[in-house]
Amino acid sequence: MHLVQIANAGARRVALVREPNLILLREVDTALELARRSLAEERPLTNTVDGLLSGEALSYDEVYEGRSPWKLLAPIDCPGNPQRVSVSGTGLTHLGSARDRQAMHVAPTAQEEAQMTDSMRMFEWGRQGGRPPEGEIGRAPEWFYKGDGSTVRGPFAPLQIPGHAEDGGEEAEVAAIYIVAEDGTPWRIGMTTGNEFSDHVFERRNYLNLAGSKLRTCSIGPELVVCAEFGDVSGRVRIYRGEDILWDKQIRTGEQNMCHSLANLEHHHFKFAEHRQPGLVHVHFLGADCLSYGEGVRLQAGDITEIQFENFGRALRNVIAKDEPLTTPVRVRSMH
């Protein structure tokens, strides 16, 4: 089951994707309302959706191509209170990401010696202990924080390279979406296509720059996939510059291509009691397979990123924008 959020001026709706149409839902205006209703009624989300289907349909092509007054939004948000959404992720979960990180952080003189960096050590720890037996706790993955819901952009929205950044590069991933129930239990609503977006030039300077390299802006969507299959997921990433395809790569994600199980990633995210506050929504990126940066691509303003995973619906497309360079420091004023 695939869901989207759409808006038309001040109106919002949730819709079920039934290609080539979008079937609008009654009584709920956001995916968050839908999830809360499902929890309150103690019903599977799919059953709740089935019970709210209306007879109204829109052409998905017209909405997706911008020929409709209805526009696609990110598939999850918390209108009016973005601080209730936490955006985070895990890295070094895929062999490809470990390979790119190794190349990024090994000095040229050491590459021939195949020196193992901290990145590769962490990846190896995951490969050795990231898939524990049922009921046991495995190795902790790399974890990072991106910000609150104000960082999330929807399909076709610009991904902004801020003035302080040295670069901005796509990271094609699947993101899992969660809501925390009133009793503190985290529930996975579904999964969606994501572009995590980072400053890899800054990261390359030193591994300890990882946290700062995570540009806060990111993108997810267009479709929220309920009960998504996450075993072996193939995908494709393309970078367009003008009419030309600058970079085109097939990628793979899913548990079969990762050194950590999904259950282990979820445990290590939600083991923090602060992450289990009732009502919190989590957007959690699950790691990337490869980056265009790792193959020498540097994104420019006007470039378009396109990410699509098999069985995750239509492609996530975003245009790259760039702020003017930050040349003066941000000043903090004293209240004395």
N, C-alpha and C positions, 0 to 999 in steps of 0.2 A: 504494500500500500504506500503510495506516494502523495504527499501533501505539499501545498504551496501557500504562502501568504501573499495577498495582493492588496493594493490600495488605489483609490480613485478619489483625488482631492482629499476631503476629510473622512471618507468612508474606507473601511477595511473589511476584508473577508478572508476566510480560510476556504480552500478548495481542494477537492480530491482530483488527482490527475487521472483522467481516463482518456488517453490519447484518442483522437486529436483534440479533446475538449477538457475543460476544467469544470467540475461539478461543484457548485457553491454549497457550503454548509449553512444550516440555520442556527440561530441562537448563540453562536460563538463568533467573535470577531478576530480572535488571535489564536495561534497554536498553543499559547500558554493557557488561555482559558479552556481550550479543548483538553489539554493534559490535566489541568486541575479538576475539570468535570469528571474525567475518567477515574481519577483517584478517589474523588468524593463518592462516586457511584459504585466503586469497587468493580469496575468492568474493564475488560481489555480495551485498549485504545481503538482497535479496529472495530469492535462492536459499537463503541460510542460514535465513531464516524458514520458507520452504516445507519445508525438511528437518527442522524442529523442531516442526511442528504436531502437537498431540495430538488426541485425540478428545474432550477436555473443553471444554464450552461454557458460558458464562454469559449471562444476559439483560443486554444493554447497558442497556436501559431501567431495570432494577432497580438496577444499579450507579450509573448516572447520576443517578437520582432519589433515591438514598439509601435504597432499600428492600432492599439486599443487605448482608451483612456485609463484602463487598469494597468498598473505597473507592478512588476515582481519585487517583493521585499526579501530580506533574509528570512529563512524559514522559521526562525525563532527569535523572539525579542521580548522585552518587558516594557511596553510603552509607558512613558512618563517616569520610569524608575530604572534606568539602565544599570544602576549600581547593584541591582539584584541579579545581574548576570555576571558570571566569572568566566573569563576566557584564559585558557591555559593549554599546555600540551606536553607531550613526551618526545624526546629525540633519541637517536641511536637505536631505534627499534627495527630498522630495516638494514639489510646488508649494504644496499646502495648508499644509504645515508652515512654509514660508517666508512665506506670507501671514499666518498667525497670529503668527509671531514678529515680523514687521514691525509689526503692529498692537500687539504687546506692548511694543515697545521704542522706538517713535517717540513723542516728546512730542506732546501734543495740538496745540500751536501749530504743529508741523512737519508734521502729517499732510496739511494742505491743500497743502503744497508738495511732497508725495510725496518727501520726503527719503529717500535710500537709506541704510539702516543697514548695519552690519557684517554682520548676518544676511543681508540681501538681496545684499550683495556676495559673500558666500561662496556663496550659492545660485547667483548668476550665474556664478561661477567653475565650479561644478559643471555648470551647463547648457552652458557653453562647452567644458569639458574633462573631464567626468566619464564620458564614454562613448568611450574611446579605441579605435582599431582593434585587432584581435587582435594580441597580442604587444607592444603598447606600454603605457606607464604613463600613466594619466590624473591629473587633479587629485585631491588628497587631500580627503576629506570631513571634516566635523566629526566628532569622535570623543569618546566619554565612557566612563567606567568606573563600574560600579554596585557591584561587590563580588565575593565568591565565592559558592559554591553555597548558603550559608546564607541568602542574600537571596531565593531563589526559592521561591515558593508555588505550590501546585497548584490545580486547579479547586475552587471552592467555599470555599477557605481565605480568611481575612480578609486584606485589604490594610490595613496599619496606618499611620495618619498619626502619626508620632512626636511626642513632646512638644515638640521643638524646631522643628517645621515650622509654617509659616504657613498651609499648605493641602496638599491632596493631590488630584491629578487624574489621571484615566485617560489613557493614550496607547495607542490601539489600533494594534498593529503585527503584522507577521510577524517571528518570530525564527528565525534559522538556527542549527542545532546541529552542532557539529564535534567531531572527536576527532583528536588528533595521534598519528600512528603512531611506531613505534620509530625510524624513520629521519628523523623530523622533518617528515614530509609531513602537512599538514592534509587531512583527509577530511571532506566534508560528509555527515553522517548523514541529515539531512532538515531539514524546516521545521515550525514549529508556530505556532499563534495565541498572541499575547502581549499583556500589558498592562504597559507599561513604568513607569508611575506616577511622577509628579513633583510638586514644589512650585512651581506656576507663579506664585504670588504673590511668593515670594522671587526667582524668576528675573526677574520683571518689573521689580524694583527696579533691576537693572543687568545687562547682558548677561554681565558677568564672574562673575555668580552662577550661571551655567549648571551648573558642576560640582557645586556645593553643592545645587542644586535637585533633583538626581537622587536622589530618595528610594531608599534601598537596596532596599527591598522591591519585588518585582515578581512577576508571575504568568505562567505559560505552560501551554498544554495545551488540552483534554485529550489531543489526538492528535498523534503525531509522524508527519508525512507524508513517506514515503520517495519520492524522485524527484518532488517536488512541482513542478507547473507554476507558474512565477513570471513569466509574461508580463504578463497583465492580470487582476488578482484583485479581484473586487468583494466588499464586505463590508457589515456593518451593526453599529452600536454603539447600545446602549440603556442608559439610566440609569433604574433603578426607584427610586421613593421610596414605600414602602408598596405599595399596590396599583396605583399610578399610574405611567405612563411619563413621567418628567420630561424626558427628551431622547432623541431618536431620529434617527439620521443614517446615510445611506448613504455609504460611503467606498470608495476604490479604492487598491490598492497594486499592486506588481509593476513590472517594469522599464519597461513602457510608460508608467507614470505617475511615473517617477522621473528625476532629472537625472543619476544615476550608474548605471552598469551593475553588476550583481551581481559580476561578475569584478573590477571596479575597487574595489568596497567590500571584497571579500575580500583583494585584494592589499594594500591599505593597512592592513588589520587584521593580516595575517600577515607583513608585511614586517619586523616586529620579531622578532628571533630569540628573544626571551624569550617570545613568544606561540607558539613552535613547540617547546616542551619536550615530549618524548615522554610520552604518557599524559594530557596536559591535555585537558579538555573545555571547549568554549567555547559559551556562549549569547550570541548577538550579535543585538541588535534592529536592524532595518533601516529604521526611520523611520516616522513617522506622517503621515497625510493631513490630519487635523483633530482638534481637541480640543474637548470640551464647554466647557472654560474659556474658549476663544476666543469663545463665544457666551453668556457670562455665567453659566454654571452653576458652583455651588460645592458640591462633594460634602460630605455629612454622614454621621456615623456611622449605620449601618443601611442606607444606600443600597446598591443592588446594581448592579454594572457587568456588562454582557453584550456580548461581542464574538464575532462569527462571520464567517468568510470562506468564500466559495464554494469547495467542493472541499477544505476543510481540516477537515471533520468537524463534530462538535457544538460548540456555543457554549462559550466560556470565561466562567464566571460567578464573581464574587467579591463578598463583602460588604465594605463599608468600615467600619473600626474606627478609633477615635481614642484615643490615650494622653492621660493628664493632662498639662497644659502643664508644660514644664520650667522651673522658677522659680529653681533654684539651679545654679551651675556644676558641671560634672564636675571633681572634684579629682584631680590627679595627685600621687602621693606620691614623694618622693625616697628613693633607696636609700642615701643617705650615712650 
